[in-house]
Amino acid sequence: IFIDFPLDLAAFNASKILHCLDQEKQIPFLDTIYENQQQWASGSDINEINDNSMQAGARNIHYELLGKNNIEELLVYDDGHGMPKEMLGVAVTWGGTHRQDSRKGFGKYGYGLPSASLSIAQKYTIYSKMKDGEWNKIIFDITKLEEKGGNISLADIIDGPEECDLPKFIKEFETKN
């Protein structure tokens, strides 16, 4: 039996994700959390991602952890207003923002999403659509750095943006919300 008792914001954020997972994913998640505690212990990473969702008007934010023996990818999805296709490339770039004149939230600097995402996983995918629009995605994958070696550009580790179909579990979430 595992009973968590978070003593700080970082532990509380990890606890929130833990309780959203299916039971068979909880122990691998805890293993990963403990192995990488020094990297995430600032407590702000998941808050940066949550802040983006809340600034987009989301009422529901969900987390999925993918991987067989280890957690290889974190997916976060919400019911916010989404981004146009051309904004996806800006969103994954450090300093990329359309909120520079905003005084609300943290999104005005453009560092939260890419920094927070890469502190949690080496690969992240953003799926987004505007109301009555088509689904688009962009993938940021730093594991390609090892494949490419030598001189690379940001374009080498970003796939998209492009129109796409949603994974089944996100489609199920969309139909419920």
C-alpha positions as CSV (number, residue, x, y, z in Angstrom):
1,I,0.0,0.0,0.0
2,F,1.3,3.4,-1.0
3,I,0.1,6.5,0.7
4,D,1.6,9.8,-0.4
5,F,2.1,12.8,1.8
6,P,3.6,15.6,-0.3
7,L,5.6,18.1,1.7
8,D,6.2,20.7,-1.0
9,L,4.8,21.9,-4.3
10,A,7.0,19.6,-6.4
11,A,5.8,16.5,-4.5
12,F,2.2,17.7,-4.7
13,N,2.5,18.0,-8.5
14,A,3.9,14.5,-8.8
15,S,1.1,13.3,-6.5
16,K,-1.5,14.9,-8.8
17,I,-0.1,13.1,-11.8
18,L,0.2,9.8,-9.9
19,H,-3.5,9.8,-9.0
20,C,-4.5,10.4,-12.6
21,L,-2.8,7.2,-13.8
22,D,-4.1,3.7,-14.2
23,Q,-2.9,1.5,-11.4
24,E,-0.4,-0.5,-13.6
25,K,1.4,2.8,-14.5
26,Q,1.8,4.1,-11.0
27,I,4.8,2.1,-9.9
28,P,6.9,2.8,-13.1
29,F,5.9,6.5,-12.6
30,L,7.1,6.5,-9.0
31,D,10.4,4.8,-10.1
32,T,11.0,7.5,-12.7
33,I,10.1,10.3,-10.2
34,Y,12.5,9.1,-7.6
35,E,15.3,8.4,-10.2
36,N,15.0,12.0,-11.6
37,Q,14.1,13.9,-8.5
38,Q,16.9,16.4,-8.8
39,Q,15.7,17.4,-12.3
40,W,12.1,18.1,-11.4
41,A,12.3,19.1,-7.7
42,S,11.9,22.8,-8.4
43,G,8.1,22.2,-8.5
44,S,7.4,24.6,-11.3
45,D,7.5,22.4,-14.4
46,I,4.1,21.0,-14.4
47,N,2.7,24.3,-13.2
48,E,4.1,25.9,-16.4
49,I,2.2,23.4,-18.5
50,N,-1.0,23.8,-16.4
51,D,-0.7,27.6,-16.8
52,N,-0.7,27.3,-20.6
53,S,-3.9,25.2,-20.4
54,M,-5.6,27.6,-18.0
55,Q,-4.6,30.6,-20.2
56,A,-6.3,28.8,-23.0
57,G,-9.5,28.6,-21.0
58,A,-9.2,24.9,-20.2
59,R,-11.6,23.4,-17.6
60,N,-10.0,19.9,-17.7
61,I,-6.4,19.0,-17.9
62,H,-5.3,15.3,-18.3
63,Y,-2.0,13.5,-18.3
64,E,-0.9,10.3,-20.0
65,L,2.4,8.5,-19.5
66,L,3.6,6.3,-22.3
67,G,6.2,3.6,-22.3
68,K,6.6,-0.1,-21.6
69,N,9.0,-0.5,-18.7
70,N,10.0,3.2,-18.3
71,I,8.0,6.3,-18.9
72,E,9.2,7.5,-22.3
73,E,6.7,10.2,-23.1
74,L,4.3,12.5,-21.2
75,L,1.2,13.7,-22.9
76,V,-0.9,16.6,-21.5
77,Y,-4.2,17.4,-23.1
78,D,-7.0,19.8,-22.2
79,D,-10.2,21.4,-23.4
80,G,-8.8,24.9,-24.0
81,H,-9.4,27.0,-27.1
82,G,-6.3,25.7,-28.9
83,M,-3.8,27.3,-31.2
84,P,-3.8,27.9,-34.9
85,K,-1.4,25.6,-36.9
86,E,1.1,28.4,-37.6
87,M,1.4,29.1,-33.8
88,L,2.6,25.5,-33.0
89,G,6.1,26.2,-34.3
90,V,6.3,29.3,-32.2
91,A,5.0,27.5,-29.1
92,V,7.9,25.0,-29.0
93,T,10.6,27.6,-29.6
94,W,12.2,29.2,-26.6
95,G,11.1,32.8,-26.4
96,G,8.3,32.2,-28.8
97,T,5.0,33.8,-27.7
98,H,2.1,35.9,-28.8
99,R,1.5,37.2,-25.3
100,Q,4.4,39.6,-24.9
101,D,2.2,42.5,-24.0
102,S,0.0,40.5,-21.6
103,R,0.2,41.0,-17.9
104,K,-1.8,37.8,-17.2
105,G,-0.1,34.5,-16.5
106,F,3.4,33.4,-17.4
107,G,3.0,32.8,-21.1
108,K,4.3,36.3,-22.0
109,Y,8.0,35.1,-22.0
110,G,7.6,32.0,-24.2
111,Y,9.9,29.8,-22.1
112,G,7.5,27.8,-20.0
113,L,6.2,25.2,-22.5
114,P,9.5,24.1,-24.1
115,S,11.5,24.2,-20.8
116,A,8.9,22.5,-18.7
117,S,8.2,19.8,-21.3
118,L,11.8,18.9,-21.8
119,S,12.5,18.8,-18.1
120,I,9.9,16.0,-17.9
121,A,10.4,14.1,-21.2
122,Q,12.8,14.0,-24.1
123,K,10.0,14.1,-26.6
124,Y,6.7,15.9,-26.6
125,T,3.8,16.3,-29.0
126,I,1.4,19.2,-29.1
127,Y,-2.0,18.5,-30.7
128,S,-4.2,21.5,-31.2
129,K,-7.2,22.9,-33.1
130,M,-9.3,26.0,-33.1
131,K,-13.1,25.7,-32.8
132,D,-14.5,24.0,-35.9
133,G,-10.9,23.7,-37.3
134,E,-8.8,20.7,-38.2
135,W,-6.4,18.9,-35.7
136,N,-2.7,19.7,-36.1
137,K,0.3,18.5,-34.3
138,I,4.0,19.3,-33.8
139,I,6.6,17.0,-32.3
140,F,9.7,18.1,-30.5
141,D,12.1,15.2,-30.1
142,I,15.6,15.7,-28.7
143,T,16.4,12.0,-29.0
144,K,17.1,12.9,-32.7
145,L,20.2,14.8,-31.5
146,E,21.9,11.4,-30.9
147,E,20.9,10.2,-34.3
148,K,22.0,13.2,-36.2
149,G,25.2,14.1,-34.4
150,G,27.4,17.0,-35.5
151,N,25.8,20.2,-36.9
152,I,22.1,20.3,-36.5
153,S,19.4,22.9,-36.5
154,L,16.1,23.2,-34.7
155,A,14.4,21.9,-37.8
156,D,16.2,18.6,-37.3
157,I,14.4,17.9,-34.0
158,I,10.9,19.3,-34.8
159,D,8.4,17.5,-37.0
160,G,5.5,19.6,-38.2
161,P,3.3,21.4,-37.8
162,E,1.0,19.2,-39.9
163,E,-2.7,18.1,-40.0
164,C,-3.3,14.9,-38.1
165,D,-5.7,12.4,-36.6
166,L,-5.8,12.2,-32.8
167,P,-4.7,9.2,-30.9
168,K,-7.7,7.1,-29.7
169,F,-7.5,8.1,-26.0
170,I,-7.5,11.8,-26.9
171,K,-10.5,11.3,-29.2
172,E,-12.3,9.6,-26.3
173,F,-11.5,12.6,-24.1
174,E,-12.7,15.0,-26.7
175,T,-16.1,13.3,-27.1
176,K,-16.6,13.5,-23.3
177,N,-15.8,17.2,-23.1
